[in-house]
């Protein structure tokens, strides 16, 4: 059996519930089971993020891969549906899986090299935009949550969140975000969305130079998928001294690459600001995050022509 200690990140994420503790306790046995069942040889140190355990392995034919274990839940099952539908086009390839507990065997990418290593922001955003174009070109398969349902839930929650904010300017801004979603909720779209494609979720690969990882798939309008890219490496964006200018430039690159209607894309991006702000308020926030304010202001300017600069 491969010997390893349960990483602190997983204990922090799952140790607070009985189901989480049971899943953690079963991990060593599950790793041993799948190494044998899929004829895999361990090939490096076990690693973990906040949500999953990753075991580098080599398949019987010599192909390098990783075993990924994650607590079975709606998001994990959605990831399996999405990875199966994308079939490696622009994203890490799903080599095998066990739908019973959402264990995945994935092609191995270079976890030490993300898209943040590309110094030129236009180049990095162009790479991400091309991946996002390919991913959102796929029709959403059955079994995924739809953006219409999510948007309707956000609109129901918005009034209470607005009342929790203490600054009238924040209140007005959040109402504007809700108004933008109210205009779009009846046409939520039907594309397969990644939902979390930022620079840190793009890794260097061998099959292709860059591939997306860690999708949280849902069915909807590609405009709803822009916010993580626009927000990538936000501290560096702020350090430029003109974050709205950078957001506009990124917005141009993304909407052009994906062929999106800019008004709709801006509206759905305001929806992401609303969604993130609702989560913040749920966690006790009484003001909007500065990054959310800047993003909303950039989108409310409704850029219609090509931005230069």
Secondary structure, 3 states (H helix, E strand, C coil): CCCCCCCHHHHHHHCCCHHHHHHHHHHHHHHHHHHHHCCCEECCCCEECCCEEEEEEECCCCCEEEEEEECCCHHHHHHHHHHHHHCCCCECCEEEEECCCCEEEEECCEEEEEHHHCCCHHHHHHHHHHHHHHHHCCECCCCCCEHHHHHHHHHHHHHHHHHHCCCHHHHHHHHHHHHHHHCCCCCCCCEEECCCCCHHHEEECCCCCEEECCCCCEEECHHHHCHHHHCCCHHHHHHCCCHHHHHHHHHHHHHHHHCCCHHHHHHHHHHHHHHHHHHHHHCCCCCCCHHHHHHHHHHHCCCCCCCCC
